[in-house]
Amino acid sequence: MSEPAVVSNGEPAAAQPARAIEVTDLHKRYGEVEAVRGVSFSVGTGETFGFLGPNGAGKTTTINILCTLIRPTSGIARVAGLDVVSQRAEVRRRIGLVFQEPTLDNYLTAEENLRFHAELYGVPRQTTPDRIKQVLDLVGLWNRRSDQVMGFSGGMKRRLEIARGLLHSPRVLFLDEPTVGLDPQTRVHIWNYIDELRRREAITIFLTTHYMDEAEHCDRIAIIDQGTIVALDTPDALKASVAQDRVEIGTDDVDATVAELRERFGLEASLAEGAVRVYVPEGDEFVPRLFAELSVPIRSVNVARPTLDDVFMAFTGRTIRDTEASAADKMGARMWMRARR
Amino acid sequence: MARQASIQIAPVREASGSFIDDWRAIRVVWKRELIRFRRDRLRIVTALAQPVLFLFVLGTGLSALVGHIGPYNYRTFMFPGVVAMTVLFTAIFSAVSIVWDREFGFLREMLVAPARRGAVVLGKSLGGATVATLQGCIMLVLAGLVQVPYSLSLMVGLVVIMALAAFMITAFGLMLASGIQQVQSFQAVIQFAVLPMFFLSGALFPLTHIPVWLRVLTRLDPLSYAVDPMRRVVLEHLAIPPAVVAALNPGMTWGSWRLPTLFELAIVLIVGVTCTILAVMRFSRTE
């Protein structure tokens, strides 16, 4: 942790395009299913940009197109100013990838994994050892460099993958669900490393997540649902655009509460985790009225400023958890079909 | 930009990475095979157990049945076959490990590198060939125990043939592996491809005086064209009259034509190259 700032590539900043990622009307169809349906956005150089959405929303498909792993059905995507279809090898040289599933060789040591990666991406031989030390220091694995990856924990493997993704000084680092499958404490650690990385390297980060709290680490977020972007802004602006507080009312008679809210307050309530939920402009002023006018006994009231979860709800009409549940059902059915075959 | 937005993208050929990228990928995959081979001592020992059993247990049993010529017995005859067997199993194991690589993700790291997929397959095939040749060389150490002399020209000849055979078998294995999606299918590959290949190759018995149907099958087995030159070079270095050699190993014939060694090795090379090309094509196709 000695050097303060590491410029991630040797070229002067002026040589970099102002937009690290530029996507125009991207479509991807798999047979009948259209996984990505006309997505357009751009990411500035040095920005941390998050794709937030439930599983199956089209996040991974989009990231795979940007990483040149799959071809779009139509539309244009440019990464570091290069077309992902016609300049595939050039794009690959300039991006770092961290997948959802580990792609390390367990039989090799941490350092061997990195050395092979350096060779694969043509990192000059004389700078390789220094660069390996830099990235291993960044993720706190320098003293484990000679150990076989086999003995690493899930969090250590993910950190090593992040280090490897950075090794060839990419312009853009892609992180596909960087913390999926990790315990909460390790998730926090991974985010500390990513924040440290943003501070030290002049790098654009594109990540996908379905954790609301993680999306808040981004400069800007696109909320994606069913293959389209439903909202795109900074986390604060998105929360402000909802401009409503969330009030959750605990009661024994849910139906009567919903009915009364509609009749007396003109509010459409929804049910979330056993509580009745409404959105109102000023939550703290609403609560006294609620107590005065509602005839159903109230057990509890909870007022919260909008979170990204609420933003997602506001734009899609569902919570991420709802979508996840139905996606899991579908997945279960598919697995069952496969097992029968 | 916006004008072009909805233009349909035509299917594009894979953007050709520069040759230097491919070369790097080949080198990395090759080195990785060697490191893993060196580190996996257990695998080296296991791969020796089977040929040693064949040579000293089966070979000794059959020797009692067949008799001997001077100091030489059936084990001497079997030796080149058993060396070929070592190469066969090591090479196949290396090749099919690409299915493990896929299962455990490492293949993905290789496939997103700025090299063409074919380079990965080529590296794997050269790596597997090197590893199998090395394993075969370990078997050569046992030559003296079955009265095969440690002559330099014999050893060099065997190593060259082993290397060619190892290349062909690895390429063949990669071609099979390109169609395998699951690790569990490995057993099927062994049962339906590797064992028939081994038994039909003439590694264990001379390919003469056998019924026509079996004769035809042995001629279709590419491994036969590696085992025969190996046996020929071994027998040439033994102190026995040529007439006995001819009786022991009339060699590979098509009809009544005795195939020359170089012709046989050319077949091995061509099969290897063909399998490599097919494997490269099949791996490049999958998205």
Interface residues (C-beta under 8 A of the other chain):
Chain A: E22 T24 D25 S40 C67 T68 L69 I70 R71 P72 T73 S74 G75 I76 V85 S86 Q87 R88 A89 E90 R92 R93 L97 F99 E101 P102 T103 L104 D105 N106 Y107 L108 E112 F116 H117 E119 L120 Y121 G122
Chain B: M1 A2 Q4 A5 S6 I7 Q8 I9 P11 V12 E14 A15 S16 G17 S18 I20 D21 R24 A25 R27 V28 K31 R32 I35 R36 R39 D40 F104 G105 F106 R108 E109 M110 V112 A113 P114 A115 E287
